[in-house]
Amino acid sequence: MRTLANFITRAHKTIIIAWLVIFAAMAVFAIRLPSMLEGDGFRMDGDHAEVMDIVSDKFDMPAETMFVVFNDVPNSKIETTLKQIEKLKLTSTIESPLEDDSLQSGNVAYAMLHFDGDAENMSEVVTDIRKVIGDEKGITLTGSSAISKDINEASQRDLITAEAIGLPIAILVLLFAFGTVVASLVPLMIGIVTVVSSFGILTILGGQIDLSIFILNIIPMLGLALSIDFSLLFISRYREERVHSSIVDAVHMTVRTAGRSVIFSAFCVFIGLGAMLFIQVDLFQNIAIGGMIVVSMAVLSSITLLPAVLIALGDRLDKWRILKVNENGANRWRKFANQVIKRPVMITILATVLLLVAMIPVKNIELTIPQIDSLPESYDSREAFELMEDTFNLTDTSTVYVIADRKGGWEDEDGLQAMKDLEEALTDDSLVDKVTTIFTASEIPTVDQWNQAMMVPEMEANLAPLLETFVQNEKLMIPVTLAAEGSSDIAQDWVRDWSEKKTDWNLKIGGQPKFNQEIFDEIWDKIGIVLAVIIVSTFFILMIAFRSLLIPIKAILMNVIGLAATFGILVYIFQYGHFGIPASTIALIIPVLVFSLVFGLSMDYEVFLISRMQEEYANSFNNDKATVEGLATTSKVITSAALIMIVLTGAFAFTDVLPVKQIGVGIAIAVAIDATIIRLLLVPSLMKLFGKWNWWLPFGKGLYRSDNRRFERKD
């Protein structure tokens, strides 16, 4: 850190110019990012993706289908609308309710717009079709691409809403912390540079990877909060040093002390995000990569651009003073800290009981993959989709596609008998509502009768195209309708069991139930690895940072308890439906995402607080004094930083996209718990209870070593 500090103090003008160039270049790319985001990110390579590619490429089934829902619209208008859509030449085929009575029920009807695999940029396709439909009452385009486009637009509006709420309050918090306009705006400037630069890098990467629409909210949320937190810590320490040092010396010392804390904090957040790379689902990959980029940019801007700006500003940092900062704040925190360590056992028990009570609802948590309910109810595409589902009972069943391989194909007698055996095995399953094969479609019940029919030229002419519909070379495709909703546990169990069946035909299954099952299984199979990487890595980082064995163990345990309490409160708010929020399930991504993000974020405060205690302890070797002074000197910074984090993430509670709302509220709750119950009560209480053992390291170069009777200082 000394070398970095020397470089920054010597080359601060060059650093500022370099960052201005980077910011300008990345801003050009950043403005293009929203147009590159498509889909919710719930995609992974597996049987479902492979099967759906096969049925699209080999069996001529549409790669994607959208729906035009008609509510109380005359047939003439339905016909006109579908002809206009057909003229766009965007669809491969259109199934009209005027030609298929099953697509009509009462006053409600829907048409299916099929697209082949060559259809590109479905967002533009949605726009073109909606232009044709116009503002016609009772006619709505819906389906996955239409809903995805609407979620993208809702996410952009949500970001504006959250920033409009969060940033002004964050500036007020900074004003109360620093008292001057300039000092308050500097952290915000660092945050903007971080977010814009990160967006620019993601835009460049967007050409190689598919990016989820949710990163549009998560990256600014994380980037602004981290950058402002880091800046708050840095500027606060700089001001302390500035009291008795020159500007250059103060910056030099701040880089060596606060800069070190920022780097260790960033490492914890970086690892928490990076661990999500083990989960092979696009959304987690996106957030991991985007998160690691924004954390890297936050720490780079905080330890290079920020100190360079402080040198350039000099005493102008305190220009335009609006509020007089209370100089007795540290004394009040010192009194508070003394009161806490006087009753460590009682406070530890009380804080633990509060957290355990908050955990109770976790036992009822219900996790689902975000689907149509991610979109606000006010959107026509959601309303139309739900109308279609309810009117035609589409949620009562689900369709899966079974692909079977047989060497030599399926058209000889043995192959046809194998097909019939597989059909009967599927039909005999209690959950199966319908099985479609060449036998059921042709109403020819046996293999012998099929062979006899194929010997008649007129019959063969009719049956040969039907055979091609279900058989292509060595592959057989069988659509199966299950008497269960695609997102239900019973449907997921069914596809899992059939995928694992030992047969001669290498069965593979696709469809909504398989998609859900693979996503759930991938997360549950990898969550242990993710947690192990985060916890073990954090342990070693903190052990190296503080040269202590107990401090990282305590920090990890407290974080786990605090996060469990957070999830309990989330269930209480969203799943139970409190505080004016309609009851809903918890998005499957929330536990993994909030744990990975907050476990690292909360270590910010641990590092800020314990680093100061460590400094005090290294000078006095008095654990009680180090605990009190560490809490007294950092509590204002930690409280302000936590409040900013809560404001910037909690502002997403006022947005419309449900998973983003849950993420924002979850992070805000977790940070609030961490900065109050854990950091202000549990940490000092446990520091008091463990005494000098807090600073014990049984190996390596620690502050102290133990011979089981006394601690001795190591020079």
C-alpha positions in Angstrom: 0.0 0.0 0.0 2.9 2.3 0.6 4.0 2.0 -3.1 0.5 2.7 -4.2 0.2 5.7 -1.9 3.5 7.1 -3.3 2.3 6.7 -6.9 -1.0 8.4 -6.3 0.4 11.4 -4.5 3.0 11.9 -7.2 0.7 11.3 -10.3 -2.7 12.4 -9.1 -3.3 14.7 -12.2 -2.5 11.8 -14.6 -4.8 9.5 -12.7 -7.7 12.0 -13.0 -7.1 12.5 -16.7 -6.9 8.7 -17.2 -10.2 8.2 -15.4 -11.9 11.0 -17.4 -10.9 9.2 -20.6 -12.1 5.8 -19.3 -15.4 7.4 -18.2 -16.1 9.1 -21.5 -15.2 5.9 -23.5 -17.3 3.7 -21.3 -20.3 6.1 -21.4 -20.5 5.7 -25.1 -21.0 1.9 -24.7 -23.1 2.2 -21.5 -26.0 3.9 -23.2 -26.4 0.8 -25.4 -26.7 -1.7 -22.6 -30.5 -1.7 -22.0 -31.2 -2.6 -25.6 -28.9 -5.7 -25.3 -30.7 -7.1 -22.3 -33.3 -9.9 -23.0 -34.8 -12.6 -20.9 -34.9 -13.2 -17.2 -31.7 -15.2 -17.3 -33.2 -18.5 -16.2 -31.5 -20.5 -18.9 -28.9 -23.3 -18.6 -27.4 -26.0 -20.8 -29.2 -29.3 -20.0 -31.7 -31.8 -21.3 -34.5 -29.2 -21.7 -32.5 -26.9 -23.9 -31.2 -29.9 -25.9 -34.6 -31.4 -26.4 -36.2 -28.1 -27.4 -33.5 -27.5 -30.0 -34.1 -31.0 -31.4 -37.9 -30.6 -31.6 -37.4 -27.2 -33.3 -34.6 -28.3 -35.8 -35.7 -31.9 -36.6 -39.4 -32.0 -36.0 -40.3 -28.5 -37.4 -41.9 -27.3 -34.2 -41.8 -23.6 -33.6 -38.7 -22.2 -31.8 -41.0 -19.7 -30.0 -44.7 -19.0 -29.8 -46.4 -15.7 -28.9 -50.1 -15.2 -28.5 -52.6 -12.5 -29.6 -55.5 -12.6 -27.1 -58.9 -11.3 -28.2 -61.4 -10.3 -25.6 -64.9 -9.5 -26.9 -63.6 -8.9 -30.4 -65.7 -9.7 -33.5 -64.5 -12.4 -35.9 -64.0 -9.8 -38.7 -61.6 -7.9 -36.6 -59.7 -11.0 -35.6 -59.3 -12.0 -39.3 -58.1 -8.5 -40.2 -55.6 -8.3 -37.4 -54.1 -11.7 -38.2 -53.8 -10.9 -41.9 -51.9 -7.7 -41.1 -49.5 -9.6 -38.8 -49.0 -12.2 -41.5 -48.1 -9.5 -44.0 -45.1 -8.6 -41.8 -43.5 -11.9 -42.7 -42.1 -12.4 -39.3 -44.0 -15.6 -38.3 -43.5 -19.1 -39.7 -47.2 -20.0 -39.1 -50.2 -18.6 -37.4 -52.9 -20.7 -35.8 -56.2 -18.7 -35.9 -59.2 -19.2 -33.5 -61.3 -18.8 -36.6 -60.0 -22.2 -37.8 -59.6 -24.0 -34.5 -62.6 -24.0 -32.1 -60.3 -25.1 -29.2 -58.8 -21.6 -29.3 -62.2 -19.9 -28.5 -64.2 -19.9 -25.3 -67.1 -17.5 -24.9 -65.9 -14.0 -25.7 -62.3 -14.9 -25.3 -60.1 -16.3 -28.1 -56.4 -16.4 -28.9 -54.2 -16.9 -31.9 -50.8 -18.6 -31.8 -47.9 -16.9 -33.6 -45.2 -19.4 -34.3 -41.6 -18.4 -35.0 -38.8 -20.5 -36.4 -35.2 -20.7 -35.1 -34.1 -18.0 -37.6 -36.1 -15.3 -35.9 -33.7 -12.7 -34.5 -34.1 -9.8 -32.1 -37.5 -10.8 -30.8 -37.7 -7.4 -29.0 -38.0 -5.7 -32.5 -40.5 -8.4 -33.6 -42.7 -7.5 -30.6 -42.5 -3.8 -31.4 -43.5 -4.4 -35.0 -46.5 -6.6 -34.1 -47.7 -4.2 -31.5 -47.6 -1.4 -34.1 -49.9 -3.4 -36.2 -52.3 -4.1 -33.3 -52.1 -0.5 -32.2 -54.5 0.6 -29.4 -57.3 -1.7 -30.5 -59.4 -2.4 -27.4 -59.5 -6.1 -26.4 -56.5 -7.1 -28.6 -53.2 -7.8 -26.7 -49.9 -9.4 -27.7 -48.4 -11.6 -25.0 -46.0 -14.6 -24.5 -42.4 -14.9 -23.3 -40.8 -12.3 -25.7 -43.6 -9.7 -25.1 -43.4 -10.2 -21.4 -39.6 -10.1 -21.4 -39.7 -6.8 -23.3 -42.2 -5.4 -20.8 -40.1 -6.5 -17.9 -37.1 -4.8 -19.5 -39.0 -1.5 -19.8 -40.4 -1.9 -16.3 -36.8 -2.5 -15.0 -35.6 0.7 -16.7 -38.4 2.7 -15.1 -37.7 1.0 -11.7 -34.1 2.1 -11.9 -35.2 5.7 -12.5 -37.7 5.4 -9.6 -35.1 3.9 -7.2 -32.5 6.5 -8.1 -35.0 9.3 -7.8 -35.8 8.1 -4.3 -32.5 6.8 -3.1 -29.9 9.3 -4.4 -31.4 12.5 -2.8 -31.7 10.7 0.6 -28.1 9.4 0.2 -26.9 13.0 -0.4 -28.7 14.1 2.7 -27.0 11.4 4.7 -23.6 12.4 3.3 -24.4 16.0 4.2 -25.1 15.0 7.8 -21.9 13.0 7.8 -19.6 15.7 6.2 -21.5 18.9 6.5 -20.3 20.3 3.2 -21.7 20.1 -0.3 -18.4 19.3 -2.0 -17.5 16.5 0.4 -21.0 15.1 0.0 -20.9 15.1 -3.8 -17.5 13.5 -4.2 -18.7 9.9 -3.1 -21.7 10.3 -5.5 -19.3 11.2 -8.3 -17.2 8.1 -7.6 -20.3 6.0 -7.6 -21.4 7.4 -11.0 -18.0 6.7 -12.5 -18.1 3.2 -11.1 -21.6 2.3 -12.5 -21.1 3.9 -15.9 -17.7 2.2 -16.4 -19.2 -1.1 -15.3 -22.1 -0.7 -17.7 -19.6 0.1 -20.5 -17.6 -3.1 -19.8 -20.8 -5.2 -19.7 -21.9 -3.8 -23.0 -18.6 -4.9 -24.6 -19.0 -8.3 -23.0 -22.6 -8.4 -24.2 -21.5 -9.4 -27.6 -20.1 -12.7 -26.2 -22.7 -13.6 -23.5 -26.4 -13.3 -23.1 -27.2 -10.7 -20.4 -30.3 -10.8 -18.2 -32.5 -7.8 -17.8 -32.2 -8.0 -14.0 -28.5 -6.7 -14.1 -29.9 -3.3 -15.1 -31.1 -2.9 -11.5 -28.7 -5.0 -9.5 -25.4 -3.5 -10.9 -26.3 0.2 -10.1 -27.7 -0.9 -6.8 -24.5 -2.6 -5.9 -22.1 -0.2 -7.6 -23.5 3.0 -6.1 -23.8 1.5 -2.6 -20.3 0.1 -2.5 -18.6 3.1 -4.1 -20.3 5.5 -1.7 -19.6 3.3 1.3 -15.9 3.0 0.3 -15.7 6.8 -0.3 -17.4 7.5 3.1 -14.8 5.4 4.9 -11.9 6.9 2.9 -13.0 10.6 3.3 -13.7 10.1 7.0 -10.2 8.7 7.6 -8.7 11.4 5.4 -10.3 14.1 7.5 -9.0 12.6 10.7 -5.4 12.6 9.3 -5.8 16.1 7.8 -6.2 17.5 11.3 -2.5 17.0 12.0 -1.0 16.4 8.5 -0.6 18.0 5.2 -2.9 17.2 2.3 -0.4 14.8 0.6 0.6 13.1 3.9 -3.1 12.7 4.9 -3.9 11.1 1.6 -0.8 8.9 1.8 -1.8 7.6 5.3 -5.4 7.2 4.3 -4.5 5.0 1.3 -2.3 2.9 3.6 -5.0 2.4 6.2 -8.5 3.0 4.8 -7.3 1.8 1.4 -6.2 -1.5 2.9 -9.7 -1.9 4.5 -11.4 -1.1 1.2 -9.4 -3.8 -0.6 -10.1 -6.5 2.0 -13.7 -5.5 2.0 -13.9 -5.7 -1.8 -12.2 -9.1 -1.7 -15.0 -10.4 0.5 -17.7 -9.0 -1.8 -15.8 -10.2 -4.9 -15.6 -13.8 -3.6 -19.3 -13.8 -2.6 -20.2 -12.9 -6.1 -17.6 -15.1 -7.8 -18.9 -18.1 -6.0 -22.1 -17.9 -8.0 -20.2 -18.9 -11.1 -20.4 -22.4 -9.9 -24.2 -22.3 -10.6 -24.5 -22.9 -14.3 -27.6 -20.8 -14.8 -27.3 -17.7 -17.0 -28.8 -15.3 -14.4 -26.2 -16.3 -11.7 -23.4 -16.2 -14.2 -24.6 -12.7 -15.3 -24.8 -11.3 -11.8 -21.5 -12.9 -10.8 -19.6 -11.4 -13.8 -21.4 -8.1 -13.6 -21.0 -7.9 -9.8 -17.3 -8.7 -10.0 -16.8 -6.0 -12.6 -18.7 -3.4 -10.6 -16.8 -4.4 -7.4 -13.5 -4.2 -9.2 -14.4 -0.7 -10.6 -15.6 0.4 -7.2 -12.4 -0.5 -5.4 -10.2 0.9 -8.3 -12.0 4.2 -8.3 -12.0 4.4 -4.5 -8.3 3.8 -4.1 -7.0 5.7 -7.1 -9.5 8.3 -8.4 -10.8 9.3 -5.0 -7.4 10.1 -3.4 -6.3 11.9 -6.6 -9.5 14.0 -6.4 -8.9 14.8 -2.7 -5.4 16.1 -3.5 -6.7 18.1 -6.4 -9.5 19.6 -4.2 -7.3 20.3 -1.2 -9.1 22.4 1.3 -11.9 23.0 -1.1 -13.3 19.7 0.0 -14.9 21.6 2.9 -16.3 24.3 0.7 -20.0 25.3 0.9 -20.6 24.2 4.5 -24.3 23.7 5.2 -24.3 21.8 8.4 -22.0 21.9 11.4 -20.8 18.4 12.1 -21.1 17.4 15.7 -17.6 17.0 17.1 -18.9 15.2 20.2 -20.3 12.3 18.3 -17.4 10.0 19.1 -17.9 10.7 22.8 -21.5 9.6 22.6 -20.5 6.4 20.8 -17.8 5.9 23.4 -20.4 6.0 26.2 -22.6 3.6 24.2 -19.7 1.2 23.7 -18.8 1.3 27.5 -22.4 0.5 28.3 -22.4 -2.5 25.9 -19.2 -4.1 27.3 -20.5 -3.7 30.9 -23.3 -6.2 30.2 -21.8 -8.5 27.4 -23.7 -11.7 28.4 -27.1 -10.1 28.7 -26.7 -8.2 25.4 -25.4 -11.2 23.6 -28.4 -13.3 24.8 -30.9 -10.5 23.9 -29.5 -9.9 20.4 -29.4 -13.7 19.7 -33.0 -14.1 20.8 -34.1 -11.3 18.6 -32.4 -12.9 15.6 -33.7 -16.3 16.4 -37.3 -15.0 16.6 -36.8 -13.3 13.2 -35.7 -16.7 11.7 -38.9 -18.5 12.6 -40.8 -17.9 9.3 -37.9 -19.4 7.3 -39.3 -22.8 7.9 -42.3 -21.9 5.7 -40.3 -20.4 2.8 -41.7 -21.2 -0.6 -39.4 -20.7 -3.5 -40.4 -20.5 -7.2 -38.9 -19.5 -10.5 -40.0 -15.9 -11.4 -42.4 -16.0 -14.3 -45.4 -13.9 -15.3 -45.8 -12.6 -11.8 -42.5 -10.7 -12.1 -44.3 -8.2 -14.3 -46.6 -5.7 -12.6 -50.3 -6.4 -12.8 -50.9 -3.1 -14.7 -49.2 -4.4 -17.9 -51.6 -5.6 -20.6 -49.3 -8.5 -21.5 -49.7 -10.0 -18.0 -53.4 -9.4 -17.8 -54.0 -11.0 -21.2 -51.8 -14.0 -20.4 -53.6 -14.6 -17.2 -57.0 -14.2 -18.9 -55.9 -16.8 -21.5 -54.7 -19.2 -18.8 -57.8 -18.9 -16.7 -60.3 -19.1 -19.6 -58.7 -22.2 -21.2 -57.5 -23.8 -17.9 -53.9 -23.9 -19.2 -52.4 -24.1 -15.8 -54.1 -27.4 -15.0 -51.9 -29.3 -17.3 -48.4 -29.1 -18.7 -46.7 -30.6 -21.8 -43.3 -32.4 -21.9 -41.5 -33.7 -25.0 -39.9 -37.1 -24.7 -37.0 -37.8 -27.1 -35.9 -41.4 -27.5 -32.9 -42.7 -29.6 -32.8 -46.1 -31.1 -30.0 -47.5 -33.3 -31.4 -48.5 -36.6 -34.4 -46.1 -36.4 -38.0 -46.7 -35.4 -39.7 -47.7 -38.7 -39.0 -51.5 -38.7 -41.2 -53.9 -36.8 -39.0 -54.0 -33.7 -38.8 -50.2 -33.7 -42.6 -49.8 -34.0 -43.1 -52.3 -31.2 -40.6 -50.4 -29.0 -42.5 -47.2 -29.7 -45.8 -48.9 -28.7 -44.2 -50.2 -25.5 -42.9 -46.8 -24.6 -46.3 -45.3 -25.4 -48.0 -47.8 -23.1 -45.5 -47.3 -20.3 -46.2 -43.6 -20.4 -49.9 -44.0 -20.6 -50.0 -46.3 -17.6 -48.3 -43.6 -15.5 -51.0 -42.1 -13.1 -49.8 -38.5 -13.7 -50.0 -38.7 -17.5 -53.2 -37.3 -19.0 -52.4 -37.8 -22.7 -49.7 -39.4 -24.9 -49.5 -38.6 -28.6 -47.8 -41.0 -31.0 -48.4 -42.3 -34.5 -50.8 -44.8 -33.0 -52.9 -42.4 -31.1 -52.8 -39.7 -33.9 -53.8 -42.3 -36.6 -56.2 -44.2 -34.3 -54.4 -47.4 -35.4 -54.1 -49.3 -32.1 -51.5 -52.0 -32.9 -48.2 -52.5 -34.7 -49.7 -55.2 -37.0 -52.5 -53.0 -38.1 -50.0 -50.2 -38.8 -47.9 -52.4 -41.0 -51.0 -53.6 -42.8 -52.1 -50.1 -43.4 -48.7 -49.1 -44.7 -49.0 -51.8 -47.4 -51.9 -50.0 -48.9 -50.6 -47.2 -51.2 -53.4 -44.8 -50.4 -53.0 -45.3 -46.6 -49.2 -45.1 -46.9 -49.5 -41.7 -48.6 -51.5 -40.4 -45.6 -49.4 -42.2 -42.8 -45.9 -41.4 -44.1 -46.1 -37.6 -43.3 -47.6 -38.5 -39.9 -44.6 -40.8 -39.3 -42.2 -38.0 -40.2 -43.9 -35.8 -37.6 -42.8 -38.2 -34.8 -39.8 -39.9 -36.2 -36.6 -38.5 -37.7 -33.9 -41.1 -38.4 -33.0 -42.5 -35.0 -35.0 -40.0 -33.0 -38.5 -40.4 -31.7 -40.5 -37.5 -30.3 -43.5 -38.1 -28.1 -45.5 -35.2 -26.6 -46.9 -36.0 -23.2 -49.5 -34.0 -21.3 -49.2 -34.2 -17.5 -52.2 -33.6 -15.2 -50.1 -31.1 -13.2 -49.0 -27.6 -13.4 -45.5 -27.2 -14.9 -44.1 -25.4 -11.9 -45.5 -28.0 -9.4 -43.3 -30.3 -7.4 -45.1 -33.4 -8.7 -44.4 -32.5 -12.3 -40.8 -31.9 -11.5 -40.5 -35.2 -9.7 -42.1 -36.9 -12.8 -39.6 -35.6 -15.3 -36.7 -36.3 -12.9 -37.8 -39.9 -12.4 -38.4 -40.5 -16.1 -35.1 -38.9 -17.1 -33.3 -41.3 -14.7 -35.1 -44.4 -15.9 -32.8 -47.1 -17.4 -34.0 -47.9 -20.9 -32.5 -48.9 -24.2 -33.5 -45.6 -25.8 -31.5 -42.9 -23.9 -34.6 -40.9 -23.0 -34.3 -37.1 -22.7 -37.2 -34.8 -21.7 -37.9 -31.1 -22.4 -40.7 -28.8 -21.5 -41.7 -26.5 -18.7 -41.6 -29.1 -15.9 -38.1 -30.2 -17.0 -36.9 -26.6 -17.2 -38.1 -26.0 -13.6 -36.6 -29.2 -12.4 -33.2 -28.6 -13.9 -33.0 -25.0 -12.5 -34.0 -26.2 -9.0 -31.6 -29.2 -9.1 -28.7 -27.1 -10.4 -29.1 -24.6 -7.5 -29.6 -27.2 -4.8 -26.7 -29.3 -6.1 -24.3 -26.4 -6.2 -25.4 -24.4 -3.2 -23.1 -26.3 -0.9 -20.1 -25.5 -3.0 -21.1 -21.8 -3.2 -21.5 -21.6 0.6 -18.2 -23.4 1.2 -16.3 -21.2 -1.2 -17.7 -18.0 0.4 -17.3 -19.1 4.0 -13.8 -20.7 3.7 -12.4 -17.9 1.5 -13.9 -15.2 3.9 -12.4 -17.0 6.8 -8.9 -17.0 5.4 -9.2 -13.4 4.2 -10.2 -12.1 7.6 -7.7 -14.3 9.4 -4.9 -12.8 7.2 -6.3 -9.3 7.6 -6.6 -9.4 11.4 -4.1 -12.1 12.3 -6.7 -13.8 14.4 -8.5 -17.2 14.5 -11.6 -16.2 16.5 -12.5 -13.0 14.8 -13.3 -14.6 11.4 -15.1 -17.5 13.0 -17.3 -15.0 15.0 -17.9 -12.9 11.9 -19.0 -15.8 9.8 -21.4 -17.2 12.4 -22.9 -13.8 13.0 -23.4 -13.2 9.3 -25.1 -16.6 8.8 -27.5 -15.9 11.8 -28.2 -12.4 10.5 -28.9 -13.6 7.0 -31.2 -16.3 8.3 -33.1 -13.6 10.2 -33.3 -11.6 7.0 -34.9 -14.5 5.1 -37.4 -14.9 7.9 -38.4 -11.3 7.6 -38.6 -11.6 3.8 -41.0 -14.5 4.2 -43.1 -12.5 6.7 -43.3 -9.5 4.4 -43.7 -11.1 0.9 -45.0 -14.6 1.4 -47.3 -13.8 4.3 -48.4 -10.5 2.7 -47.7 -7.7 5.2 -47.2 -4.0 5.0 -49.6 -3.7 2.0 -47.7 -6.1 -0.2 -49.8 -8.9 -1.8 -48.9 -12.4 -0.7 -46.5 -14.1 -3.1 -43.8 -16.7 -3.2 -40.1 -15.9 -2.8 -38.1 -15.8 -6.1 -35.8 -18.8 -6.2 -32.8 -16.5 -6.8 -33.3 -14.5 -3.6 -31.6 -16.7 -1.0 -28.5 -17.4 -3.1 -28.3 -13.8 -4.4 -28.9 -12.0 -1.1 -26.5 -14.4 0.7 -23.7 -14.0 -1.8 -24.1 -10.3 -2.0 -24.7 -9.4 1.6 -22.2 -11.9 3.1 -19.6 -9.9 1.3 -21.2 -6.5 1.8 -21.6 -7.0 5.6 -17.9 -7.8 5.8 -17.3 -4.1 4.9 -18.5 -3.1 8.3 -16.7 -5.9 10.0 -13.4 -4.9 8.3 -14.0 -1.2 9.0 -14.7 -1.8 12.7 -12.2 -4.6 13.5 -9.4 -2.8 11.5 -9.8 0.2 13.8 -9.9 -2.1 16.9 -6.8 -3.8 15.7 -5.0 -0.5 15.3 -5.9 0.5 18.8 -5.0 -2.9 20.2 -1.6 -2.9 18.5 -0.9 0.4 20.4 -2.3 -0.3 23.8 -2.7 -4.1 24.0 -5.8 -3.4 26.0 -8.8 -5.4 24.5 -11.5 -3.4 26.3 -10.0 -0.1 25.2 -9.5 -1.3 21.7 -13.1 -2.4 21.5 -14.5 0.9 22.9 -12.2 3.1 20.8 -12.8 1.1 17.6 -16.6 1.3 18.1 -16.4 5.0 19.0 -14.3 6.1 16.0 -16.1 4.0 13.4 -19.7 3.9 14.5 -20.6 7.2 12.8 -19.0 6.0 9.5 -20.6 2.5 9.7 -24.0 4.0 10.6 -23.8 6.5 7.7 -22.5 3.9 5.3 -25.2 1.4 6.3 -27.9 4.0 6.0 -26.8 4.9 2.5 -26.7 1.2 1.6 -30.2 0.7 3.1 -31.6 3.8 1.2 -30.0 2.9 -2.2 -31.2 -0.8 -2.0 -34.4 -0.2 0.0 -35.5 2.3 -2.6 -36.2 -0.7 -4.9 -39.1 -1.6 -2.5 -41.0 1.1 -4.4 -40.5 -0.5 -7.7 -42.7 -2.9 -9.7 -40.7 -5.9 -10.8 -41.2 -8.4 -8.0 -37.8 -10.2 -7.9 -36.0 -6.8 -8.0 -38.2 -5.5 -5.2 -37.4 -8.6 -3.1 -33.7 -8.3 -3.7 -33.7 -4.6 -2.7 -35.7 -5.2 0.4 -33.7 -8.3 1.3 -30.4 -6.4 1.1 -31.7 -3.4 3.0 -33.0 -5.6 5.8 -29.8 -7.6 6.0 -27.6 -4.5 6.1 -29.9 -2.9 8.8 -29.6 -6.1 11.0 -25.8 -6.2 10.4 -25.2 -2.5 11.2 -27.3 -2.5 14.3 -27.9 -5.7 16.1 -24.7 -7.4 15.0 -22.2 -4.7 14.6 -23.2 -2.4 17.5 -24.3 -5.1 20.0 -23.0 -8.6 19.2 -19.5 -7.6 18.0 -18.5 -5.5 21.0 -20.2 -7.9 23.5 -18.3 -10.9 22.1 -15.1 -8.9 21.9 -15.4 -8.3 25.6 -16.3 -11.9 26.4 -13.3 -13.4 24.5 -10.8 -10.8 25.7 -7.3 -11.3 24.5 -8.3 -14.5 22.8 -9.7 -12.3 20.0 -6.2 -11.7 18.9 -4.8 -15.2 19.1 -3.4 -16.9 16.1 -2.0 -20.4 16.8 0.3 -20.3 13.8 2.0 -17.7 11.6 2.9 -14.2 12.7 0.0 -12.9 14.9 -0.1 -10.1 17.4 -0.1 -12.7 20.1 0.6 -16.3 20.8 -0.6 -18.5 23.6 1.1 -20.9 25.9 -2.3 -21.8 27.5 -1.4 -19.6 30.5 -0.7 -16.1 29.2 -0.4 -14.0 26.0 2.8 -12.5 25.0 3.5 -9.7 22.6 5.3 -10.6 19.5 7.7 -8.0 18.3 
